Amino acid sequence: MTDYEVIRAGCLQRRELWEDPDFPAVQPSVFYHQVPPFTFEWKRAKELYANPKFILDCNDTFDVVTGRLGDKWLLSCVGVLYLCKGLFYRVVPADQRIDSNYAGVFRFRLWWCGQWVEVLVDDRLPTVHGKLAFMHCSHSEQLWPALLEKAYAKMHGSYEALKYGNLLDGLADLTGGITESLNVTDFTDAASLHSLMKTTSIVTAYRLPNAVTHSVKSIESGMNYRLYNVERIDTTEGSIYLVRLARPLAPGDTHITHFILDHTMWSSIPAHERDRLTSTTKGFWMLYSDFVSMFSRVEMVHLDVETCKAETSLSDKQKWQMKSHQGRWKKGVSAGGCRNHVNFFHMNPQIQIVLNEPDTVIISLNQHSIMEPKVIGFSIYKISKCLSETASPAFFKKTKSSINSQYTNSRQVSERCLLDAGAYLVIPTTFEPRQEANFSLRVYSIRQLKMRVLDCAPQMLKAAILKAPSGVESNSFAQYESQFLQLADEHKTINAFELQELLERCLPNDYIKSCATMETCRQVVLSLEKDGSGRITLSDFKDLICSLKHWQMVFRSHAPEKMSVLRIERFRDALREVGFMIPERALSLLVLKYMRKDGMLRFGDFVSAVVLLHRAFHMFFTNCSTSSLKVNLTFAEWLKSALTC
């Protein structure tokens, strides 16, 4: 059973009405920051109307109006959705009733953070002077608009947050598609507009609220009209183009078949063609020339092959193919910032797409930070051949990006690209490094393409723990030998406690001594001892001192700020120089384990990480099958390995 079914059954059994604990009927649920000049009273459906209905069957009249919030963009979104009944009933399940089995709980489906989610709300609605305060029906007692708006407000944290929304985000949330906005002036001719309508896309036209051209009441400003088709007609004056648009009929509206400003041009259309055009039962026709003079933008939502199945009006269109990736920008791991931060840009997620032939591709990046949005965008790089692992920092420093999206704090950033056949890297980023957020990247194409998230396989490129040199150079270790023997037992070995004391004596300054913690010393002993005694020899200690000098050089080379600390963004590259290639998941764990509050690493943290990796790689290759690179352990063996790390 779903949460909705469980809650509804429980409330019916207890004979009580549900109260949503996650979106209570209190002032902050309505206005969180501002203090409105009126007081809200929360009322349920049967307190509002004598005969309330969730939704009326077979009702094409759209009597939804905005309330005191003035979120006309949401009204416009709902109007477009209402014209697409298949999509509408996916968002607003019609099998909900108020007149029977009423439990005060209602459900809606919204596309949220990269997936469809079922949102539950109770029917306590904010009113002022006994009337619904926000979106509602003006001529009927249907409650679906008010409840849908409440579900949407719940996901945003309050009704007040809806004041700052926009139509493109709303269309995406209500349809599950990706959105795109074009200026009407971008179209060279009617054929350009017609090409947009060949795919599974809901195409709408928007007229600015303060449009100065053609002050006519028939076309409502600030609202979106759905475009159904563009048609070429041969006339006595030559070929012309007409556009068919529609918006839901409000109560009292009469259906018009055509809206014409240039009557001379309309009259040039043969009579039989005019009769055919005006026989349409959905929408109205207007000349393309009138259309471009009255509307300012074309706003679209593109639906992939699965999402569009619910909408019958798109059944004969070219299907958008979709590839997607759900990712996260993580501090120190994959949050490298935009191309301005050249030393960290390579850290960002790298998504490779491969096209077998030229195609139009729409790439959409969505961030999941709703309350505190980041500035986001992406860059696209053409590459000469497919990659098997992430591109190097050097590649991005010497290669110019082919396409760059705008950077904005919008929920979604989209870019339409005409790409040649070949391989490309798409790099989604925040504008600044170190900013954490989840994101979705979706790639729409007419033809199938391949998409792969690049990462590197774990590898030990060279030995991380160096052997101390023999011969004359070993004299440099003489100063350590006497100190070692003073602390050693009769077998000339020391344990972790004695190693810590020895390092405190031998290491020259606090910067280097930061590796002389008890935890790190235990790790060193576990890595170097060979017989399970928990003790190391003088030879082991010499190897450690030699390795520490090398690790210190690496650490300093990746800390150009000369602050004796390493930025977490340089951690992966420093580990690679020591000898380890670390995939993203493993790096995330290392960052979680070692990063300080200031986003830095001390030398001791770096040493501990290197020793830990050395031990982990050593254990694996000691126990793995050479042919399969897999480890088969008993529980006792696994427990020993886990505790040793």
C-alpha positions as CSV (number, residue, x, y, z in Angstrom):
1,M,0.0,0.0,0.0
2,T,1.1,3.5,-0.7
3,D,1.4,6.2,2.0
4,Y,-1.8,7.7,0.7
5,E,-3.7,4.5,1.0
6,V,-2.4,3.8,4.5
7,I,-3.2,7.3,5.8
8,R,-6.6,7.3,4.2
9,A,-7.6,3.8,5.5
10,G,-6.4,4.7,9.0
11,C,-8.3,8.0,9.1
12,L,-11.5,6.3,7.8
13,Q,-11.2,3.6,10.4
14,R,-10.6,6.1,13.2
15,R,-13.3,8.5,11.8
16,E,-11.0,11.5,11.8
17,L,-9.7,13.9,9.2
18,W,-6.0,13.9,8.4
19,E,-3.8,16.8,9.4
20,D,-0.5,17.0,7.5
21,P,2.4,17.2,10.1
22,D,4.9,18.3,7.4
23,F,2.9,21.3,6.2
24,P,0.8,22.5,9.2
25,A,-2.0,25.0,9.1
26,V,0.0,27.9,10.6
27,Q,1.2,31.3,9.5
28,P,4.8,30.3,8.4
29,S,3.2,27.8,5.9
30,V,1.7,30.8,4.1
31,F,4.1,33.7,4.5
32,Y,7.5,32.9,6.0
33,H,9.3,36.2,5.6
34,Q,6.7,38.8,5.0
35,V,3.8,39.7,7.3
36,P,0.6,40.1,5.3
37,P,-1.9,42.8,6.1
38,F,-4.6,40.3,6.8
39,T,-5.2,37.2,9.0
40,F,-5.6,33.7,7.5
41,E,-8.2,31.3,8.7
42,W,-7.8,27.6,7.7
43,K,-11.0,25.9,6.5
44,R,-11.7,22.4,5.2
45,A,-13.7,21.6,2.0
46,K,-17.0,21.2,3.7
47,E,-16.6,24.4,5.6
48,L,-16.0,26.3,2.3
49,Y,-18.8,24.9,0.1
50,A,-22.1,23.2,0.6
51,N,-21.4,20.6,-2.1
52,P,-17.6,20.6,-2.7
53,K,-16.1,18.5,-5.5
54,F,-12.6,17.5,-6.0
55,I,-13.0,17.7,-9.8
56,L,-15.9,17.7,-12.2
57,D,-16.1,15.0,-14.8
58,C,-16.2,16.0,-18.5
59,N,-15.7,19.7,-17.8
60,D,-13.8,21.7,-20.4
61,T,-14.5,25.1,-18.8
62,F,-11.5,26.5,-17.0
63,D,-12.7,28.8,-14.2
64,V,-9.4,28.9,-12.3
65,V,-8.3,32.3,-11.0
66,T,-5.4,33.6,-8.9
67,G,-6.0,34.9,-5.5
68,R,-4.1,37.3,-3.3
69,L,-0.7,35.7,-4.1
70,G,-0.9,36.9,-7.7
71,D,1.1,33.9,-9.0
72,K,-0.2,34.2,-12.6
73,W,2.7,32.2,-13.9
74,L,1.3,29.2,-12.0
75,L,-2.2,29.8,-13.4
76,S,-0.7,29.9,-16.9
77,C,1.1,26.6,-16.2
78,V,-2.0,25.0,-15.0
79,G,-3.9,26.3,-18.0
80,V,-1.4,24.7,-20.4
81,L,-1.6,21.5,-18.4
82,Y,-5.4,21.6,-18.6
83,L,-5.2,21.5,-22.4
84,C,-3.1,18.3,-22.2
85,K,-5.6,16.1,-20.5
86,G,-3.3,13.0,-20.4
87,L,-0.6,15.0,-18.6
88,F,-3.1,16.7,-16.4
89,Y,-4.6,13.5,-15.0
90,R,-1.1,12.2,-14.2
91,V,-0.6,15.2,-11.9
92,V,-4.2,15.4,-10.7
93,P,-5.5,11.9,-10.1
94,A,-9.2,12.1,-10.8
95,D,-10.2,9.1,-8.6
96,Q,-10.4,11.3,-5.4
97,R,-13.7,12.3,-3.9
98,I,-15.0,14.5,-1.2
99,D,-18.6,13.3,-1.2
100,S,-17.7,9.7,-0.2
101,N,-14.9,8.0,1.8
102,Y,-13.6,11.5,2.7
103,A,-10.6,11.5,5.0
104,G,-9.2,15.0,4.4
105,V,-6.2,13.7,2.5
106,F,-5.4,14.3,-1.2
107,R,-2.6,13.3,-3.5
108,F,-0.8,14.9,-6.5
109,R,2.2,13.9,-8.6
110,L,5.0,16.3,-9.2
111,W,8.3,16.0,-11.0
112,W,10.7,17.0,-8.2
113,C,14.5,16.7,-8.0
114,G,14.7,14.4,-11.0
115,Q,11.9,12.0,-10.2
116,W,8.1,11.7,-9.9
117,V,7.0,12.1,-6.3
118,E,3.6,11.7,-4.7
119,V,2.8,14.8,-2.6
120,L,0.1,14.4,0.1
121,V,-1.8,17.4,1.5
122,D,-4.8,17.8,3.8
123,D,-7.7,20.0,2.7
124,R,-7.2,22.7,5.3
125,L,-6.9,25.8,3.0
126,P,-6.1,29.4,3.9
127,T,-9.0,31.8,3.7
128,V,-9.6,35.5,4.2
129,H,-13.1,36.6,5.3
130,G,-14.3,33.1,4.6
131,K,-13.1,33.0,1.0
132,L,-10.2,31.1,-0.4
133,A,-7.2,33.3,-0.4
134,F,-5.2,31.9,-3.3
135,M,-5.8,29.9,-6.5
136,H,-9.4,28.6,-6.7
137,C,-12.4,28.1,-9.1
138,S,-14.5,31.2,-9.6
139,H,-17.7,29.6,-10.9
140,S,-17.7,26.1,-9.4
141,E,-17.0,24.3,-6.2
142,Q,-14.0,22.3,-7.5
143,L,-11.1,22.2,-5.1
144,W,-8.4,20.6,-7.2
145,P,-6.7,24.0,-8.1
146,A,-6.5,25.1,-4.5
147,L,-5.2,21.7,-3.4
148,L,-2.7,21.4,-6.2
149,E,-1.3,24.9,-5.3
150,K,-1.1,23.8,-1.7
151,A,0.9,20.7,-2.8
152,Y,3.2,22.8,-4.8
153,A,3.6,25.3,-1.9
154,K,4.4,22.5,0.4
155,M,7.3,21.4,-1.8
156,H,8.6,25.0,-1.9
157,G,8.3,25.4,1.9
158,S,5.5,28.1,1.9
159,Y,2.9,29.8,-0.3
160,E,5.1,32.9,-0.2
161,A,7.8,31.1,-2.1
162,L,5.5,30.7,-5.1
163,K,5.6,34.5,-5.6
164,Y,9.2,34.0,-7.0
165,G,8.5,31.1,-9.3
166,N,8.3,31.1,-13.1
167,L,6.5,29.4,-15.9
168,L,9.4,27.3,-17.1
169,D,10.1,25.7,-13.7
170,G,6.3,25.2,-13.3
171,L,6.0,23.4,-16.7
172,A,8.9,21.2,-15.9
173,D,7.5,20.3,-12.4
174,L,4.0,19.5,-13.8
175,T,5.1,17.5,-16.9
176,G,8.5,16.0,-16.1
177,G,10.0,17.5,-19.3
178,I,12.8,19.9,-19.9
179,T,12.0,23.5,-20.9
180,E,13.3,26.0,-23.3
181,S,12.5,29.6,-24.1
182,L,13.1,31.4,-27.4
183,N,12.3,35.0,-28.4
184,V,9.9,35.3,-31.3
185,T,12.5,37.5,-33.0
186,D,14.9,34.4,-33.1
187,F,12.7,32.8,-35.8
188,T,13.8,33.6,-39.3
189,D,10.4,32.5,-40.8
190,A,7.3,30.4,-40.0
191,A,9.1,27.2,-41.1
192,S,11.5,27.6,-38.1
193,L,8.5,27.7,-35.7
194,H,6.9,24.7,-37.5
195,S,10.1,22.6,-37.1
196,L,9.7,22.9,-33.3
197,M,6.3,21.3,-33.5
198,K,7.5,18.1,-35.2
199,T,8.7,16.6,-31.9
200,T,7.0,15.5,-28.7
201,S,7.1,19.0,-27.3
202,I,4.4,21.2,-25.8
203,V,4.9,24.5,-27.5
204,T,3.4,27.7,-26.1
205,A,3.4,31.4,-27.0
206,Y,3.6,34.2,-24.4
207,R,2.5,37.8,-24.6
208,L,4.1,40.2,-22.2
209,P,1.7,41.8,-19.7
210,N,2.6,45.3,-20.8
211,A,2.8,44.6,-24.5
212,V,2.1,47.8,-26.4
213,T,1.3,46.3,-29.8
214,H,-2.3,45.7,-30.7
215,S,-4.3,46.5,-27.5
216,V,-6.9,43.8,-28.0
217,K,-9.0,42.0,-25.4
218,S,-9.2,38.7,-27.4
219,I,-5.6,37.8,-26.6
220,E,-4.9,37.9,-22.9
221,S,-1.5,39.1,-21.9
222,G,0.6,37.4,-19.2
223,M,-0.8,34.0,-20.2
224,N,0.6,31.2,-22.4
225,Y,-1.3,29.9,-25.4
226,R,-0.6,26.4,-26.7
227,L,0.5,26.2,-30.3
228,Y,-1.0,23.2,-32.2
229,N,0.3,23.6,-35.7
230,V,1.6,26.0,-38.3
231,E,0.1,25.6,-41.8
232,R,1.1,27.0,-45.2
233,I,-1.8,28.1,-47.4
234,D,-1.6,29.2,-51.1
235,T,-3.5,32.4,-51.7
236,T,-4.1,34.7,-54.7
237,E,-1.2,36.8,-53.3
238,G,1.2,33.9,-52.9
239,S,1.9,31.5,-50.0
240,I,1.2,32.6,-46.4
241,Y,1.5,30.8,-43.0
242,L,-1.1,30.5,-40.3
243,V,-0.8,29.5,-36.7
244,R,-3.4,27.6,-34.6
245,L,-3.4,28.4,-30.8
246,A,-5.6,27.8,-27.9
247,R,-6.1,28.4,-24.2
248,P,-8.8,26.9,-22.0
249,L,-12.2,28.6,-22.3
250,A,-13.2,30.5,-19.2
251,P,-16.9,30.7,-18.2
252,G,-18.8,32.9,-20.6
253,D,-16.2,32.7,-23.3
254,T,-17.4,31.7,-26.8
255,H,-15.2,29.7,-29.1
256,I,-13.6,31.8,-31.8
257,T,-12.2,30.1,-34.9
258,H,-9.9,32.8,-36.1
259,F,-8.4,36.1,-34.9
260,I,-7.2,38.3,-37.8
261,L,-5.7,41.8,-37.8
262,D,-4.8,41.9,-41.5
263,H,-8.3,41.3,-43.1
264,T,-7.0,41.9,-46.6
265,M,-4.5,39.0,-46.2
266,W,-7.3,36.8,-44.7
267,S,-9.6,37.6,-47.6
268,S,-6.9,36.4,-50.1
269,I,-7.3,32.9,-48.8
270,P,-9.6,30.8,-51.0
271,A,-13.1,30.4,-49.5
272,H,-12.9,26.6,-49.3
273,E,-9.7,26.9,-47.3
274,R,-11.2,29.5,-44.9
275,D,-14.1,27.1,-44.4
276,R,-11.8,24.2,-43.6
277,L,-9.7,26.3,-41.2
278,T,-12.7,27.8,-39.3
279,S,-14.3,24.3,-38.9
280,T,-11.7,23.5,-36.2
281,T,-13.2,22.8,-32.8
282,K,-10.0,23.4,-30.8
283,G,-8.2,26.7,-30.8
284,F,-8.2,29.6,-33.3
285,W,-6.2,30.5,-36.3
286,M,-4.2,33.7,-36.8
287,L,-1.8,34.9,-39.5
288,Y,1.9,34.2,-38.8
289,S,2.6,37.9,-39.3
290,D,0.0,38.8,-36.7
291,F,1.5,36.1,-34.4
292,V,5.0,37.6,-34.4
293,S,3.7,41.1,-33.8
294,M,1.6,40.1,-30.8
295,F,3.6,37.4,-29.0
296,S,7.1,38.0,-27.5
297,R,8.3,34.5,-26.6
298,V,7.9,30.9,-27.4
299,E,8.2,28.7,-24.3
300,M,8.4,24.9,-24.7
301,V,8.5,21.8,-22.6
302,H,10.1,18.8,-24.3
303,L,8.9,15.3,-23.3
304,D,10.9,12.1,-23.8
305,V,9.6,8.9,-25.4
306,E,8.2,7.6,-22.0
307,T,6.8,10.8,-20.6
308,C,4.9,11.8,-23.8
309,K,2.9,8.5,-23.8
310,A,0.3,10.0,-21.6
311,E,-0.6,12.8,-24.0
312,T,-2.5,11.6,-27.1
313,S,-2.0,14.9,-29.0
314,L,1.7,14.0,-29.3
315,S,1.3,10.4,-30.5
316,D,2.2,11.2,-34.1
317,K,5.3,13.4,-33.3
318,Q,9.0,12.5,-33.5
319,K,10.0,11.1,-30.1
320,W,12.7,12.7,-28.1
321,Q,15.2,10.1,-26.8
322,M,16.5,10.8,-23.4
323,K,19.7,10.0,-21.4
324,S,20.0,11.2,-17.8
325,H,22.4,11.3,-14.9
326,Q,21.7,12.1,-11.3
327,G,24.8,13.5,-9.6
328,R,26.1,15.7,-6.8
329,W,28.7,18.4,-6.5
330,K,30.7,17.5,-3.4
331,K,33.3,19.7,-1.8
332,G,36.8,18.4,-2.4
333,V,35.5,15.7,-4.7
334,S,33.4,17.1,-7.6
335,A,32.7,20.8,-6.9
336,G,35.4,22.5,-8.9
337,G,33.5,25.6,-10.0
338,C,33.3,27.1,-13.5
339,R,36.1,27.6,-16.1
340,N,37.4,30.7,-14.2
341,H,38.9,28.3,-11.7
342,V,41.3,26.6,-14.0
343,N,43.1,24.6,-11.4
344,F,39.9,22.9,-10.1
345,F,37.7,22.7,-13.2
346,H,38.7,19.1,-14.0
347,M,37.2,18.0,-10.7
348,N,33.7,18.5,-11.9
349,P,31.6,15.6,-13.1
350,Q,32.6,14.6,-16.7
351,I,29.8,13.1,-18.8
352,Q,30.7,11.8,-22.2
353,I,28.2,11.7,-25.0
354,V,28.8,10.0,-28.4
355,L,26.7,10.8,-31.5
356,N,26.9,8.5,-34.5
357,E,25.6,11.2,-36.9
358,P,24.8,14.9,-36.7
359,D,21.8,15.7,-34.5
360,T,20.0,18.4,-32.6
361,V,20.6,17.9,-28.9
362,I,19.0,19.7,-25.9
363,I,21.0,19.5,-22.7
364,S,19.3,20.5,-19.5
365,L,21.0,20.9,-16.1
366,N,18.6,21.0,-13.1
367,Q,19.8,21.7,-9.5
368,H,18.0,20.3,-6.6
369,S,18.7,23.2,-4.2
370,I,15.2,24.7,-4.1
371,M,15.5,27.0,-1.0
372,E,19.1,28.2,-1.6
373,P,19.8,27.9,-5.3
374,K,23.3,28.0,-6.6
375,V,24.5,29.7,-9.8
376,I,24.9,26.8,-12.2
377,G,25.8,26.1,-15.9
378,F,27.8,23.7,-18.1
379,S,30.5,23.6,-20.8
380,I,30.8,21.2,-23.7
381,Y,34.1,20.1,-25.2
382,K,34.6,18.3,-28.5
383,I,37.1,15.4,-28.1
384,S,39.0,13.6,-30.8
385,K,38.2,10.1,-29.5
386,C,36.1,8.4,-26.7
387,L,37.7,8.4,-23.3
388,S,37.8,5.5,-20.8
389,E,38.5,7.7,-17.8
390,T,38.3,11.3,-16.8
391,A,40.2,13.9,-18.9
392,S,43.3,15.3,-17.2
393,P,43.7,18.8,-15.8
394,A,46.1,19.6,-18.7
395,F,43.3,18.9,-21.2
396,F,41.0,21.6,-19.9
397,K,43.9,24.1,-19.5
398,K,44.9,23.8,-23.2
399,T,41.5,23.0,-24.8
400,K,38.8,25.6,-25.5
401,S,35.2,24.7,-24.9
402,S,32.9,24.3,-27.9
403,I,29.7,25.5,-26.2
404,N,29.0,27.3,-22.9
405,S,25.6,27.7,-21.3
406,Q,24.6,30.8,-19.4
407,Y,25.3,30.7,-15.7
408,T,22.2,31.5,-13.5
409,N,20.7,30.6,-10.2
410,S,17.6,29.3,-12.0
411,R,16.5,25.7,-11.2
412,Q,17.2,24.7,-14.8
413,V,19.7,25.7,-17.4
414,S,19.1,24.4,-21.0
415,E,21.0,24.7,-24.2
416,R,19.9,23.6,-27.7
417,C,23.0,22.4,-29.7
418,L,23.5,21.2,-33.3
419,L,26.3,18.7,-32.8
420,D,28.3,16.9,-35.5
421,A,29.0,13.2,-35.2
422,G,31.7,12.4,-32.6
423,A,32.4,12.4,-28.9
424,Y,31.9,15.3,-26.5
425,L,32.4,16.0,-22.8
426,V,29.7,17.8,-20.9
427,I,30.9,19.4,-17.6
428,P,28.1,20.6,-15.3
429,T,29.3,23.0,-12.6
430,T,28.4,25.5,-10.0
431,F,29.9,29.0,-10.6
432,E,32.1,28.9,-7.5
433,P,34.0,25.9,-6.3
434,R,33.2,24.1,-3.0
435,Q,29.4,24.6,-3.4
436,E,27.5,21.4,-2.7
437,A,24.2,20.4,-4.4
438,N,22.5,17.5,-6.1
439,F,21.7,17.9,-9.8
440,S,20.2,16.1,-12.8
441,L,21.6,16.3,-16.2
442,R,19.3,15.2,-19.1
443,V,20.3,15.0,-22.7
444,Y,17.4,14.9,-25.3
445,S,18.1,13.9,-28.9
446,I,16.1,12.8,-31.9
447,R,18.5,9.9,-32.6
448,Q,19.9,7.5,-30.1
449,L,23.2,8.6,-28.5
450,K,25.5,7.0,-25.9
451,M,26.2,8.6,-22.6
452,R,28.7,7.6,-19.9
453,V,29.8,9.2,-16.7
454,L,33.6,9.1,-16.7
455,D,35.7,8.1,-13.6
456,C,39.0,6.5,-13.1
457,A,39.6,2.9,-11.9
458,P,41.5,2.4,-8.6
459,Q,45.2,1.8,-9.4
460,M,48.5,1.8,-7.6
461,L,50.8,3.5,-10.1
462,K,53.9,3.1,-8.0
463,A,55.0,2.1,-4.5
464,A,53.9,4.8,-2.1
465,I,56.3,3.7,0.7
466,L,59.9,4.2,-0.6
467,K,62.9,2.0,0.4
468,A,65.7,3.8,2.1
469,P,68.8,4.1,-0.1
470,S,71.8,1.9,0.8
471,G,75.5,2.8,0.8
472,V,76.9,6.2,1.5
473,E,73.5,8.0,1.5
474,S,72.4,5.9,4.4
475,N,74.7,7.9,6.7
476,S,72.0,10.6,6.7
477,F,70.0,8.2,8.9
478,A,72.7,7.8,11.5
479,Q,71.1,10.6,13.6
480,Y,67.9,8.6,13.8
481,E,69.5,5.2,14.6
482,S,70.7,6.1,18.1
483,Q,67.3,7.5,19.0
484,F,65.6,4.4,17.7
485,L,67.8,2.0,19.7
486,Q,67.2,3.9,22.9
487,L,63.5,3.1,22.6
488,A,63.7,-0.3,21.0
489,D,63.4,-3.7,22.8
490,E,65.9,-6.5,22.9
491,H,64.8,-7.5,19.3
492,K,65.5,-3.9,18.1
493,T,61.9,-3.2,17.3
494,I,59.4,-0.5,18.5
495,N,55.6,-0.3,18.8
496,A,53.2,2.5,17.9
497,F,53.7,4.3,21.3
498,E,57.5,4.3,20.9
499,L,57.2,5.3,17.3
500,Q,55.2,8.4,18.3
501,E,57.8,9.3,20.9
502,L,60.6,8.8,18.3
503,L,58.9,10.9,15.7
504,E,58.4,13.7,18.3
505,R,62.2,13.6,18.9
506,C,63.3,13.3,15.3
507,L,61.0,15.5,13.2
508,P,62.2,19.1,12.9
509,N,59.0,21.2,13.3
510,D,55.4,21.2,14.2
511,Y,54.4,21.2,10.5
512,I,56.1,17.8,10.0
513,K,55.2,16.6,13.5
514,S,51.5,16.8,12.7
515,C,51.9,13.2,11.4
516,A,53.1,12.0,14.8
517,T,49.6,11.4,16.2
518,M,48.8,8.1,17.9
519,E,46.3,7.1,15.2
520,T,48.8,7.7,12.4
521,C,51.5,5.8,14.2
522,R,49.2,2.8,14.7
523,Q,48.5,2.9,11.0
524,V,52.2,3.1,10.1
525,V,52.9,0.1,12.3
526,L,50.1,-1.9,10.8
527,S,51.3,-1.1,7.3
528,L,55.0,-1.9,7.9
529,E,55.1,-4.8,10.4
530,K,55.3,-8.2,8.8
531,D,54.6,-10.8,11.5
532,G,51.6,-9.6,13.4
533,S,53.6,-8.5,16.4
534,G,52.6,-4.8,16.1
535,R,56.3,-3.8,16.0
536,I,58.6,-2.4,13.3
537,T,62.3,-2.7,12.8
538,L,65.0,0.0,12.2
539,S,64.9,-0.8,8.5
540,D,61.2,-0.1,8.5
541,F,61.7,3.1,10.3
542,K,64.3,4.2,7.7
543,D,61.8,3.5,5.0
544,L,59.3,5.6,6.8
545,I,61.6,8.6,7.2
546,C,62.5,8.4,3.5
547,S,58.8,8.2,2.5
548,L,57.9,11.1,4.8
549,K,60.5,13.3,3.0
550,H,59.0,12.4,-0.4
551,W,55.4,12.9,0.8
552,Q,56.4,16.3,2.2
553,M,57.8,17.4,-1.2
554,V,54.5,16.3,-2.9
555,F,52.4,18.0,-0.2
556,R,54.3,21.3,-0.7
557,S,54.2,21.2,-4.5
558,H,50.4,21.0,-4.3
559,A,50.1,23.7,-1.7
560,P,51.4,26.8,-3.6
561,E,49.9,29.1,-1.0
562,K,52.8,28.2,1.3
563,M,50.4,28.0,4.3
564,S,51.5,24.5,5.4
565,V,48.0,23.2,4.5
566,L,46.6,21.6,1.4
567,R,43.3,22.7,-0.2
568,I,41.0,19.7,-0.3
569,E,40.5,20.3,-4.0
570,R,44.2,19.3,-4.6
571,F,43.9,16.1,-2.5
572,R,43.2,13.8,-5.5
573,D,46.0,15.1,-7.6
574,A,48.5,14.9,-4.7
575,L,47.5,11.3,-4.1
576,R,48.0,10.5,-7.8
577,E,51.6,11.9,-7.6
578,V,52.3,9.7,-4.6
579,G,51.1,6.7,-6.6
580,F,47.3,6.2,-6.2
581,M,44.5,6.7,-8.7
582,I,41.3,7.0,-6.7
583,P,37.7,6.8,-8.1
584,E,35.1,9.3,-6.9
585,R,33.3,7.1,-4.4
586,A,36.5,6.2,-2.6
587,L,37.7,9.9,-2.7
588,S,34.4,10.9,-1.1
589,L,35.1,8.6,1.8
590,L,38.6,9.9,2.2
591,V,37.4,13.5,2.1
592,L,34.8,12.7,4.7
593,K,37.5,11.1,6.9
594,Y,40.3,13.7,6.6
595,M,39.0,17.1,5.6
596,R,39.1,19.7,8.3
597,K,36.3,22.3,9.0
598,D,38.2,24.9,7.0
599,G,38.3,22.7,3.9
600,M,42.0,22.0,4.3
601,L,44.3,19.1,5.0
602,R,47.3,19.2,7.4
603,F,50.4,17.2,6.5
604,G,49.5,14.6,9.2
605,D,46.1,14.1,7.5
606,F,47.8,13.5,4.2
607,V,50.3,11.0,5.7
608,S,47.4,9.1,7.3
609,A,45.5,8.9,4.1
610,V,48.6,7.7,2.1
611,V,49.3,5.0,4.7
612,L,45.7,3.9,4.8
613,L,45.6,3.6,1.0
614,H,48.9,1.7,1.0
615,R,47.5,-0.8,3.4
616,A,44.1,-1.2,1.6
617,F,45.8,-1.8,-1.8
618,H,48.3,-4.2,-0.2
619,M,45.6,-6.2,1.4
620,F,43.6,-6.5,-1.8
621,F,46.5,-7.6,-4.0
622,T,47.7,-10.0,-1.3
623,N,44.3,-11.8,-1.3
624,C,43.0,-11.3,-4.9
625,S,43.0,-13.7,-7.9
626,T,45.4,-12.3,-10.5
627,S,43.1,-13.3,-13.4
628,S,39.8,-11.9,-12.1
629,L,41.0,-9.1,-9.8
630,K,38.4,-10.3,-7.2
631,V,38.8,-11.2,-3.5
632,N,37.1,-14.1,-1.9
633,L,37.2,-14.0,1.9
634,T,35.7,-15.8,4.7
635,F,33.9,-13.7,7.3
636,A,36.8,-14.1,9.7
637,E,39.3,-13.0,7.0
638,W,37.1,-10.0,6.0
639,L,36.7,-9.0,9.6
640,K,40.5,-9.0,10.1
641,S,41.0,-7.0,6.9
642,A,38.4,-4.4,7.9
643,L,39.7,-4.0,11.4
644,T,43.3,-3.6,10.1
645,C,42.2,-0.7,7.9
